[in-house]
Amino acid sequence: MSQVQSEGKRPKKAKATLVEMCSVRLGQGMFAVPIKHILEIVGSARPQPVPLAPSFVGGLVHYRGDVLTTVSMRQLLGMPPREGPQDILVLESAGGCFGLLVDSVCEVLTVSSEDYEPNPSILDERRRALFAGAYKLKDSLLIMLDPERLDPMRLGEAPAA
Amino acid sequence: MAMDELTREFLIESQEGLDRMERCLTELEERPKDADLIGEIFRAVHTIKGTTGFLGFTRLEKLAHSGENLLGMLREGKVVADRPIITGLLELLDGLRSILKSIETVESEGEGADAGLIGRLEELQKSPQAKAPEPSETRKLAVAGATVVAKPRRGAKASAPAAARPSPRIPATPPPATQTEEPAVAPASAPTLVSAPEPEHTIVPSKSPGCGTAVESTLRVDVTLLNRMMNLVGELVLTRNQVLQATAADPNMTLLSRRLDMVTADLRESVMKARMQPVSNIFSKMPRIVRDLSQSLGRRVRLQLVGQDTELDKSLLEAIKDPLTHAVRNSLDHGIEPPEVREAAGKDPEGTLQLRASHEGSHVVIEVSDDGAGIAVEKVRQKAIERGVITPERAAHLAERELLQLIFLPGFSTAAAVTNVSGRGVGMDVVRTNVERIGGKVEIDSRPGKGTTLRLRIPLTLAIIPALIVRTVQQSFALPQGALSELVHIPPEQAAKAIEWIEGSPLYRLRGKLLPLVFLDRLLMPGIEHRATTERDNFIAVLNADGRQFGLVVDGLADPEEIVVKPLSAVLKSIGLYSGATVLGNADLALILDPGAIALRAGVTMSAENEAEHAEEGETDAGLPVNPEYLLVEMAGRQAAVPLKDVLRIEQLPFSRIEYIGYRPVLNFEGQLLPIEDAGGILTAAQGESLSSDPNVVVVVCREGSRQVGIAVSHVLDVAAGSDLFEAGSSQRAGGVTLLKQRVTGVVDLGGVEPLPMVELAAEEAVEAVR
């Protein structure tokens, strides 16, 4: 568990809390999901496509005796589909469990709430709906993903991307 | 905060007690002086009172106390259980139930005024006889009334310990079993049928509720735990399927995997059994419903419960509770006429409502039949036109049976007036959707003036279903076997001719009838180019869904498998075409197709012609003389017929599989010998050929009495109805021949197939196996 910057240096707010994040890669971008929402990480899976399903559905995978619906992060971001296996974050949300398809899972980072900033206004509406702000790292930005916003139930209600 | 163990135990026990009380009350109405029944009811209320005081539920205690006082007087014979008292006690029951429910959900007794009810109960103790001087007389004069006649539940005692619900209803109450001898049901003389319970059924006089041997050998198990077990067993079945596939080639593993197979099957069966409950669990609610309804509607109804010990998975039982209640309400409201109308029609003024549960293959069939007015088909037709459900032209063409199906459409009701019981048009469609949701089917049969029978066909279990795995768009899909009636293969070179088109709609002639086709690939992936039918194999799965027949065209077939149904997430469920997903033996995931939804999506409607044909079949079921169907086969150039009802299956196999005992050809099916009749000399011909190659032979496997025999044939030609032939002059029916497709055809005499040598004979006869 790598401890990242931001300890000690700026002690202006004493009650800055540390959050553990799992960072994932999609194309060139780095995203992160709070670890407390992650049930499990399933490596190199090949989801079974579901014909006629909404486009954000990445397919089905077998997960612990159940059939898990996955959400394709690439689809949501409008990126071209990726050939070959992808990693799945099994996430828990109000509507139940679902899988989030990402290119690869990187590492677990600890970030401080001090470095958090909400979504900048420059983002387009679709992305603003998907992202939950960003953490400023030393040399990059870590875009936060909120499982509640990615829940297939919710995505299904929203006008299809 | 979690409910403490003691309160939970109390709730379960009290609810069981009240269930018993309810059953006893409806019986008490028939036998107001039965001390055993009163004692049973008294104990139920007394137990609640005793425990509530201990747990501090004062509201409950007060109510139970006032009920106990009344019951005490009943027990001492100071008052007689007349109708007002029974109504009062039923109110007490409802009152107690609602408080228990409140304790269960919000863990407090809740606010409520019981004073009125308590007052009424006290009133009943005071001057009961003044109100109803001769209770049994009033009953006879009263128009309304319900009698419960339960067919004896044979084996109810034996089966109960095995049932999942350990509640030992068994020793506690004699089942509401009053056996009626049918002839004794004299129309006028016996408005209520009262007969002493058969001694057999009251083995344990209801002395000690809740204590007996059954209690010691049973155990309460949380349903969620059972569900979890079922889920795990499902997983095990999947793993077994995968192991079986992986080890199929390895002879060393065969024994092990076969053992795994057996153990898994046994385990699955046991867990499934643990979830089984007798239908009496929901049937027992019916007497009360029938009583209340028949009183408010002014009907006189005798309720018969048959097959109460038929068992069904708990979740399914839950699922059919509402549809069944609805069906019973419907029967009382629309079916059974008021007594005066019945009498005018020359019927017994007391109507009969029968609930019958029975096993039929892998289904449980529950029938709700009444001897009421039946459904007036003309009324349905008019209503349908009125409501704009169908056009008048179409209505004129619909067969009776299809018209009857219309009542399952939403918003359909033929009741002249809307009553608070039914008639609001939200009835039969709910019954149908609820039953179909659990993979069941609803059928309705009605004869005007004679009555109506509603048949619910419920699968034994939800979790595991047999399915055919089909392939299309490079993916596997599971097709439930229940909807599948046959498969037709059209190789690419025949596709252009075999599949015909009307304005872009593909059709196939299935035995002369046009069958609408649905291409699965086009349905699932619209808008992209698909391989033409002439460039691939076409398999037509002929499906029957909701009275619609159509052919689903897929690219390939895999083996049938027993699949474990996994639910889909809401997003995927809303696509509407899939009823679930499953994991196949090769660890692939497959979506389970919903034939009804596919038919709907593709716009396949009920074909009037087809329905008419079904209606005909329905007629014949009713006992009219039928022409039996035959399998038409060719044997060495000559046609012959095999009665279709005797045909089990048709095997096509290489000649090398046929072995000989002496001169007798036999087939060895894993140790089971099947004698083969070779009247046409087909095997002999094949034997000659077998020196150079291994020709295929076709064997029709038939049932003959208790044994099975095989008939070697050259080809199977068709299935057709035969008609009898009569000898000229004598007009005697000719045996052994039938008229099939305008040709006199000989019927194969299955009885004439020589039996295999039995054990003692075999000893004498040298068994000589010649390849």
Contacts between the chains, C-beta under 8 A, distances in Angstrom:
chain1	res1	chain2	res2	distance
A	48	B	475	7.1
A	48	B	588	7.0
A	48	B	589	4.1
A	48	B	590	7.8
A	48	B	591	7.9
A	49	B	475	7.0
A	50	B	572	5.9
A	50	B	575	7.4
A	50	B	578	7.6
A	50	B	591	6.5
A	51	B	473	6.7
A	51	B	475	7.5
A	51	B	524	3.6
A	51	B	525	5.7
A	52	B	524	5.9
A	52	B	525	8.0
A	52	B	575	5.1
A	52	B	577	6.5
A	53	B	571	7.3
A	53	B	572	5.9
A	53	B	575	6.0
A	54	B	571	6.5
A	57	B	571	6.5
A	57	B	572	7.0
A	60	B	572	7.7
A	60	B	581	5.8
A	60	B	589	5.1
A	60	B	591	7.7
A	61	B	589	7.3
A	62	B	583	5.3
A	62	B	587	7.4
A	62	B	589	5.9
A	65	B	231	5.8
A	65	B	232	7.2
A	65	B	234	7.0
A	65	B	235	4.7
A	65	B	566	7.9
A	66	B	566	6.0
A	66	B	567	8.0
A	67	B	566	4.2
A	67	B	567	7.5
A	67	B	568	6.7
A	67	B	580	7.9
A	67	B	581	4.3
A	67	B	582	7.9
A	67	B	583	7.6
A	67	B	589	6.5
A	68	B	569	8.0
A	69	B	568	7.2
A	69	B	569	4.0
A	69	B	571	6.2
A	69	B	572	5.8
A	95	B	569	7.9
A	95	B	570	7.2
A	96	B	569	6.9
A	98	B	569	6.8
A	152	B	569	6.0
A	152	B	570	7.8
A	152	B	571	4.3
A	153	B	569	7.5
A	153	B	570	5.6
A	153	B	571	6.2
A	155	B	571	7.6
A	156	B	570	7.3
A	156	B	571	4.4
A	156	B	574	6.9
